[in-house]
């Protein structure tokens, strides 16, 4: 039996306030608004490029992007901004 990888993006529904900033910032449309709960949900986890934009833009810190491997893009953006 093959073990499934955990989704690269998880959203804590208790912390999400439904502002939709993460949905607007996601370049690959991984996230959508759940109209029943008015909270962001992960709809297309396999399309996630692990760019961290949703996590960085979430004002409630409700999103965690799990790193399935090294991603130099996350570290490098902060190096660029701080210089």
N, C-alpha and C positions, 0 to 999 in steps of 0.2 A: 504494500500500500504506500502510495506517495504522500509525503507530508506536505501540506500546503503552507506557503509563506504567509505570514501575517500581512494584512494590508499595510501599505506604506504610509497611509494617512489615517489617523483616528481623531474623532471629534467627541469631546466630552459634552453630552447634551445638557448636563446640569450647569455647565459654565457658558454655553453658547447662548447669546441673547438675540440671535436672529438678525444681526446687522447686515449680513451678506457681503461684508468686505472680502472675505475669503473667496467667495464665489466670483466676485469681480476680478480678483487678482490672479486666479488660476488660469494659466495660459492653455491648458488642455481640457478644460471643462470636466474635471474630476468630480467637482462638488456641485450640488444642486440644493435648492430650498425644499424642505418637506413642508408642503402646504398644510398638512394636518397639525404639525407641531410648531410651525414657524421657526424651524431650526435648520441649520445646514447639515447635510448628510453626504456621505461618500457614495457616489453612484457608479463611477467607473474607476476603481482602484488600480486596474492594470494600466491605465493611461497616465498615471502619475509619473512625472519626470524627476521627482524629489528635488524640486527647485527651492522649496521652503518659503515661497512667497505667501502662501495661505497662512502658514504658521507665524511668519513675521508680521503680517498685516492684522492678525486677530487681536483686537483690543482686550479681549477677555482671557487670552491664553488658553483657549479651549481646544486648540489643535496641536497635535504632536505628529511630526513627520518622522517615522521610523526609518532609519538608514539601513537599507539592505546590503550596503557595501559602502566603500568610501566614495564620497562625492566632493571633489575639490571645488565645485562651484559655490558651495555654502561658505566655506572658509574664505575663498578668494573675494567674494563680494564685500565682506567686512574689511578685508585688507585694503581694498581699493577705497572704500568710503573713509577709512580712518587715516589715510595718507594725504 
